[in-house]
Amino acid sequence: METTALETQRTLSPYELERGKPMPSKNHSRIARRLNVLLTPFEERFDIMNEITIDFLTASRVPDICLYEKMQYDWERDEIKMTAPPITTIEILSPSQPLNELVEKIRDVYFPAGVKSSWIIIPPLKTVHIFYPDAPTQTFTTGTITDKATSVELRLEEIFK
């Protein structure tokens, strides 16, 4: 797993070293839970996965939440790592995580592998930013969040309820 310059400037915990991502927090956990509930109506169209390791072209990463096209499941044969990129990744900024680290991950790892949209949720600012490989980033501070890649729509206020 590659290490960014920002990661080398701070001491990583055993969790961070093992998972390749910052330690989650109370707010991080709450938002992840809320998103899982809010995304449930979209399960007819997408498989929604949490904390799944994905082997991207250049590195393995573990996004907080991913949306995949519906898949066939074999409950007797599980997969430890996904090799196909998701349609969408959702990252929740942790208190110890530099924002630029997430943006670099999206631009340098997710998009070259074929991800169509990536969200960054910034809890202290109650904002959601949706990145696209070929369109300007959208920033939401109120109202309805609309992801152009998936047509997923969520009320921002419901995420931070």
N, C-alpha and C positions, 0 to 999 in steps of 0.2 A: 504494500500500500504506500502510495507516495505521500509525502508530508509537505505542506505548503510553508512558505516563509513565516506566515503568521503563527502557525502551530509551533514552530521551533522557538518562538519568543516566550512561550509560557510552558510551565511544567504540566504535562498531561497526567491525569489520573489513570489508574489501571483500567477503569471502565472505558475511558476515552481511547486508550491504546488498543484495547481489545475490539471495540466497536468502530473505531475510526470516526467518532463523533463526540460532541460535548455531553457532559452529564446533563440529563433533563432536570427540570425544576418543577415546582408545584404548578406554576402558571402554564408551563409547557405541557404537563400531563393533563391539565384541565382542558386546554384547547384541543389537544389530540382527541380526548374523549368526546368533546362537543362535536368535533368534525366527523367522527365516526357515526354519531347519531344523525347529524345533519345530512351526511352522504348516503344514509341507508335507503332513501327512496330511489337512488340511482343504481342500486344493485341489480336491477333488471338489465341494465346496459353495460355495467362495469363490474369487474372484480376489484374490490377495495382491499388493499393489503397494508398492514402496519409493519414497520421495522423489518422488512425483508431485504436480505442481501442480494444485490444485483451486480453481476459481472458486466460492467460497461466495457467499451472498447479499450479504454486506457487504465481503468482502475475499478475495484470493487467499492461500492458505496451502499449505505443503508439509509434511504430517505425515511422520514417520519411516516408518511402515508403515500401510497401510489395508487393510481387508477390504471387498470389494464382492461383491454377488451375481454369479454367473457371467455373463459377457458374451460376445457374439459378437465375434470379431476379424477385421479385414480387414488382413492383413499388408502390403498395398500402400498403405494409407492409414492413417497414424498420427495420433494426437491429441497435441498439445503440452500441452493443459490439459484436465482433466476438468471437466465442469459438473454432473454428478450427484454428490450427496454419498455417501460410503461408508457402510456400516452401522457400521463401527468404525474409529476412529483409534487409533494407538498412538504415544505420544510418549515419548522417552527424555530425561530431564533431563540437560542438558549442564552442565559445571562452571561456566560463566559465565552460566548462565541462571537468572533468578529463578523459583522455583516458582509464584508468584502469576501470572506472565506466562502460563504454560501453563494454569492454572485459568481465567483470564480468556478465553483463546482457546477453551477448551472451552465455557464457559458463554455467551460472547457471539458466537462465530462458528460453531462446530461444531453445537451443539444447535439453534439457531434455523434452521439449514439442513437439519435432518433426520437428523443423525447419531444413532444409537441408543445407542452406548456409546463411551467414550473412556478409554483407559488412560494413566496416567502411571507410568513406571518410574523409580525413584530409586535409581541404582546404589550410592551409598555406604551407604545404609540397607538395601539388598537388599529393597526393598518394591515392590509393585505396587498402585496405586489404580485402581479402575474406577469411573468416573463415569457416571451415567445421568441423562437429562433429568428424570425424574419419580420417582426413587427415591434413597435415601441412597447415598452413596459407599461402596464396599466396599474394605477394605484387607487385603492379604494379606502376611503375613510368613513363613509356612511353608505346606507342604502344596499342595493343588491349587487353582489359580486357575480360577474358573468365571465366564464372561461370560454373564449372563442374556439378552443380546440376540442372541447367536450360538450359544450352547451350546458354545463353544470351552472346552476344559479343558486346562490345562498345569500341569506340576509346577513350582513356584517354584524349587526347587533346580536344575532343569535349565537355567533361564534364567541363573543365576549360577554355573554349573558351572565 
